Amino acid sequence: MKRTALAVTVVVVAGLAATAFATAGSPQGPPRRSLHLVSTPQESVGFQPKHRELRAGDRVGGGDRISGDDTGIDRTTCTLLGKQEALCSAVVQLSKGTLTAEALVNPGERVSHYAVTGGTGAYAGANGSAVVTDIPNTVKTDIQITLLP
C-alpha cells in the first residue's frame, strides 16, 4: 500500500461525502435527494509519517478541491487501524456552513461508503451517505450522495 494512495483515497472520499451533503439546504427549492461531486487533491496540503512503511496507529491527512453540484474544500485525517483499514474523519468548509463525515476505509479498494455525521450553519443537522469511487487512471474521485430528509 502506498502512502500517497492512502492519503489521496481517504481525503478525497471523506471530503466529497461531506461537500455533497451541503447542497441539500439550497434555498432555490425543495431539498435534493442526490448529488454528484468530483474531488481533486490539493498537493500542497497534507501530512504523513516520515518512515517508509505505514503501520497501525499512523495518521495521514490532506485536502481536496471539490467540484460538481457544489464547490469548496475539504480536510481529512485518517488513523490506520491495520494494513487494510483506516478510520477517517473529514471536515468540509463551504460558503454556507461546515459539514463532517466519517468512514472505515480499506485503502486498497476503489469504492468506499461514508456517513455524513453533521453540519453547522445552513447544514445544521445534516445526515446521509455517500458512495465514493476512485476514477481509474486519475487522482480524482467520483462521489454519489444520497440525502436523508
Number of C-alpha atoms within 10 A of each C-alpha: 11 11 15 12 13 23 24 27 27 30 31 34 36 36 33 38 38 35 36 32 32 33 22 23 17 13 9 6 8 9 14 16 14 18 21 19 20 28 32 20 22 17 10 9 11 18 14 17 12 7 8 8 10 19 14 13 12 16 19 24 21 26 29 28 19 25 17 15 14 17 20 19 22 30 22 26 23 27 18 22 16 14 13 14 18 24 17 23 26 31 25 28 21 21 10 14 14 21 30 28 29 26 24 20 24 19 22 14 11 13 18 20 19 25 21 29 18 19 22 15 13 19 21 14 12 23 22 21 23 27 17 26 20 21 15 9 6 8 14 21 24 21 29 18 27 22 20 15 10
